[in-house]
């Protein structure tokens, strides 16, 4: 089983290949380095002072499509290990109430499928 970080790496490798093939809107796809994979305990503690939001999704696609301002993805690894936390659920609801699409995706294939489906709304 791949880790969440490995799944994310696959998504961004796919993104770069798609941009090279002319799919330029994917330049608006990014990630938020707010998880414990990127920050140590000290960084997390200080991060709140600098605007790190608890439960904020892992990825964003800042392209409006259909009725949405953009897409936010909470990425989890495939299997029973990737559980969505309470703060992540709350943040997802707040984003949806603000006009964004929020999706929980399990693995890179699920996330890529969601991104492509989202673009079809536009």
C-alpha positions as CSV (number, residue, x, y, z in Angstrom):
1,X,0.0,0.0,0.0
2,X,1.2,3.5,-0.9
3,X,1.3,6.2,1.7
4,X,-0.7,9.4,1.4
5,X,2.4,11.2,0.4
6,X,3.2,8.7,-2.3
7,X,-0.4,9.0,-3.6
8,X,0.0,12.8,-3.7
9,X,3.3,12.4,-5.6
10,X,1.5,10.4,-8.3
11,X,-1.2,13.0,-8.7
12,X,1.4,15.8,-9.2
13,X,3.4,13.7,-11.7
14,X,0.2,13.2,-13.6
15,X,-0.5,16.9,-13.4
16,X,2.9,17.8,-14.9
17,X,2.5,15.3,-17.8
18,X,-1.0,16.8,-18.5
19,X,0.4,20.4,-18.5
20,X,3.1,19.3,-20.9
21,X,0.4,17.9,-23.1
22,X,-1.4,21.2,-23.2
23,X,-3.9,20.9,-20.3
24,X,-2.8,24.3,-18.9
25,X,-5.7,24.8,-16.5
26,X,-4.0,22.2,-14.2
27,X,-1.5,24.9,-13.3
28,X,-4.2,25.9,-10.8
29,X,-3.9,22.6,-9.0
30,X,-1.8,22.8,-5.8
31,X,-1.4,21.3,-2.3
32,X,-1.3,22.8,1.2
33,X,1.7,21.7,3.3
34,X,-0.2,21.6,6.5
35,X,-0.1,18.0,7.5
36,X,2.2,16.3,10.0
37,X,4.2,14.8,7.0
38,X,5.4,18.3,6.3
39,X,5.6,19.9,9.7
40,X,7.1,18.7,13.0
41,X,5.3,19.2,16.3
42,X,7.0,22.5,16.9
43,X,6.0,23.7,13.4
44,X,2.4,22.7,14.0
45,X,2.3,24.5,17.3
46,X,3.8,27.7,15.8
47,X,1.8,27.2,12.5
48,X,-1.5,28.2,14.1
49,X,0.0,31.6,14.8
50,X,0.8,31.9,11.1
51,X,-2.5,30.8,9.7
52,X,-2.4,27.1,9.4
53,X,-6.0,25.9,9.5
54,X,-6.8,22.7,11.3
55,X,-8.6,20.3,9.0
56,X,-7.8,22.3,5.8
57,X,-7.9,20.0,2.7
58,X,-4.7,18.6,1.2
59,X,-5.3,19.9,-2.4
60,X,-7.0,22.7,-4.2
61,X,-8.0,23.3,-7.8
62,X,-8.7,27.0,-8.2
63,X,-10.6,26.8,-11.4
64,X,-14.3,27.7,-11.3
65,X,-16.6,25.0,-12.8
66,X,-20.3,24.8,-13.0
67,X,-21.8,26.4,-9.8
68,X,-18.5,26.0,-7.9
69,X,-15.7,28.5,-7.2
70,X,-13.1,25.7,-7.0
71,X,-12.4,22.2,-5.9
72,X,-10.8,21.1,-2.6
73,X,-9.7,17.5,-2.1
74,X,-8.9,15.7,1.2
75,X,-6.6,12.9,0.1
76,X,-6.5,9.6,2.0
77,X,-4.5,6.5,1.3
78,X,-6.4,3.5,0.1
79,X,-7.5,1.1,2.8
80,X,-8.8,1.4,6.4
81,X,-5.9,3.6,7.5
82,X,-7.0,6.8,5.9
83,X,-9.8,8.1,8.1
84,X,-11.2,11.6,7.8
85,X,-11.0,13.5,11.0
86,X,-13.7,15.6,12.6
87,X,-12.0,19.0,11.8
88,X,-11.6,17.8,8.2
89,X,-15.3,17.1,8.0
90,X,-16.2,20.4,9.4
91,X,-13.8,22.3,7.1
92,X,-15.3,20.4,4.1
93,X,-18.8,21.5,5.1
94,X,-17.7,25.1,5.5
95,X,-16.1,25.1,2.1
96,X,-19.2,23.6,0.5
97,X,-21.4,26.3,2.2
98,X,-19.0,28.9,0.7
99,X,-19.6,27.7,-2.9
100,X,-16.7,25.3,-3.3
101,X,-16.8,21.6,-4.1
102,X,-15.2,19.4,-1.4
103,X,-14.4,15.7,-2.0
104,X,-12.7,13.0,0.0
105,X,-10.6,10.9,-2.3
106,X,-9.0,7.6,-1.6
107,X,-5.8,7.3,-3.6
108,X,-4.4,9.0,-6.6
109,X,-6.7,7.4,-9.1
110,X,-9.8,8.5,-7.2
111,X,-8.4,12.1,-7.0
112,X,-7.5,12.2,-10.7
113,X,-10.9,10.9,-11.6
114,X,-12.5,13.6,-9.4
115,X,-10.4,16.4,-11.0
116,X,-11.4,15.3,-14.5
117,X,-15.0,15.0,-13.5
118,X,-15.0,18.4,-11.9
119,X,-13.6,20.0,-15.1
120,X,-16.5,18.6,-17.1
121,X,-18.8,20.8,-15.0
122,X,-17.3,23.9,-16.6
